[in-house]
Amino acid sequence: MFMDLIRKRRSVRKFTDQTIEKEKLELLKESALRSPSSRSRNPWEFIFVTNPDLLKKLSEIKPHGASFLHGAPLGVVVLADPERCDVWVEDCSIAMIFLQLAAESLGLKSCWVQVRKRMLNDHVSAEEKTRSLLGIPEKMKVLAILAAGYGAEKLEGHPEESLMREKIHTNTYGG
Ligand SMILES: Cc1cc2nc3c(=O)[nH]c(=O)nc-3n(C[C@H](O)[C@H](O)[C@H](O)COP(=O)(O)O)c2cc1C
């Protein structure tokens, strides 16, 4: 059941060295391509990175929050052509969450690595670095990378009591 899946879901940043089966990789690709997008413009594209050298290089695209790509068996780079759709950020974010939840349903764990608006240093953006590492054309924008694999740490889902019920309003703000 979907609710069980999201009740258990957590971001995991440590992976075993077990590779992801080809069938599961194919299901992840299908999930990405089944993501809804504004006006069905499908502006996104996906780079499935399994090469350990490339994953290590991707783990260094920004100083914090990407290191676990080194040691992950898979990184899925989600990028888009902004000329195809003005709301490509939303489209790519939805594709990221489709991938993340599909991974969870297949017994894999994952974590989002933000690329858009992140910097490697004062001069180079995480996006520029990703683009040069993977040969991505200038016109394409990179949203994020999903690191995925078999989890090497067990995190409990967020407990019911931790949900911020005050963030839910009924009919009017504050209602
Ligand atoms: C838009 C977005 C960007 C994120 N970027 C990163 C990131 O760059 N590095 C990282 O380690 N985690 C990143 N995360 C994961 C969050 O830190 C994580 O989802 C949050 O701490 C809640 O933990 P949980 O997913 O286990 O519930 C990102 C999550 C989202 C939704």
Ligand as a Chemical Component Dictionary entry (heavy atoms), coordinates in Angstrom:
data_LIG
# 
_chem_comp.id                   LIG 
_chem_comp.type                 NON-POLYMER 
_chem_comp.pdbx_formal_charge   0 
_chem_comp.three_letter_code    LIG 
# 
loop_
_chem_comp_atom.comp_id 
_chem_comp_atom.atom_id 
_chem_comp_atom.alt_atom_id 
_chem_comp_atom.type_symbol 
_chem_comp_atom.charge 
_chem_comp_atom.model_Cartn_x 
_chem_comp_atom.model_Cartn_y 
_chem_comp_atom.model_Cartn_z 
_chem_comp_atom.pdbx_ordinal 
LIG C1  C1  C 0 14.629 19.725 -2.954 1  
LIG C2  C2  C 0 15.493 18.836 -2.078 2  
LIG C3  C3  C 0 16.862 18.998 -2.094 3  
LIG C4  C4  C 0 17.680 18.174 -1.325 4  
LIG N1  N1  N 0 19.030 18.284 -1.440 5  
LIG C5  C5  C 0 19.831 17.460 -0.728 6  
LIG C6  C6  C 0 21.243 17.512 -0.907 7  
LIG O1  O1  O 0 21.774 18.236 -1.733 8  
LIG N2  N2  N 0 21.993 16.662 -0.147 9  
LIG C7  C7  C 0 21.435 15.810 0.781  10 
LIG O2  O2  O 0 22.195 15.101 1.450  11 
LIG N3  N3  N 0 20.093 15.735 0.950  12 
LIG C8  C8  C 0 19.289 16.531 0.210  13 
LIG N4  N4  N 0 17.919 16.421 0.329  14 
LIG C9  C9  C 0 17.324 15.452 1.275  15 
LIG C10 C10 C 0 16.748 16.146 2.503  16 
LIG O3  O3  O 0 17.813 16.614 3.310  17 
LIG C11 C11 C 0 15.843 15.174 3.262  18 
LIG O4  O4  O 0 14.757 14.806 2.441  19 
LIG C12 C12 C 0 15.316 15.814 4.534  20 
LIG O5  O5  O 0 16.355 16.021 5.464  21 
LIG C13 C13 C 0 14.229 14.983 5.219  22 
LIG O6  O6  O 0 14.715 13.693 5.517  23 
LIG P1  P1  P 0 13.925 12.398 5.011  24 
LIG O7  O7  O 0 13.932 12.444 3.482  25 
LIG O8  O8  O 0 14.683 11.218 5.558  26 
LIG O9  O9  O 0 12.511 12.485 5.516  27 
LIG C14 C14 C 0 17.096 17.210 -0.460 28 
LIG C15 C15 C 0 15.691 17.053 -0.442 29 
LIG C16 C16 C 0 14.914 17.846 -1.254 30 
LIG C17 C17 C 0 13.421 17.613 -1.256 31 
# 
loop_
_chem_comp_bond.comp_id 
_chem_comp_bond.atom_id_1 
_chem_comp_bond.atom_id_2 
_chem_comp_bond.value_order 
_chem_comp_bond.pdbx_ordinal 
LIG C1  C2  SING 1  
LIG C2  C3  SING 2  
LIG C2  C16 DOUB 3  
LIG C3  C4  DOUB 4  
LIG C4  N1  SING 5  
LIG C4  C14 SING 6  
LIG N1  C5  DOUB 7  
LIG C5  C6  SING 8  
LIG C5  C8  SING 9  
LIG C6  O1  DOUB 10 
LIG C6  N2  SING 11 
LIG N2  C7  SING 12 
LIG C7  O2  DOUB 13 
LIG C7  N3  SING 14 
LIG N3  C8  DOUB 15 
LIG C8  N4  SING 16 
LIG N4  C9  SING 17 
LIG N4  C14 SING 18 
LIG C9  C10 SING 19 
LIG C10 O3  SING 20 
LIG C10 C11 SING 21 
LIG C11 O4  SING 22 
LIG C11 C12 SING 23 
LIG C12 O5  SING 24 
LIG C12 C13 SING 25 
LIG C13 O6  SING 26 
LIG O6  P1  SING 27 
LIG P1  O7  DOUB 28 
LIG P1  O8  SING 29 
LIG P1  O9  SING 30 
LIG C14 C15 DOUB 31 
LIG C15 C16 SING 32 
LIG C16 C17 SING 33 
# 
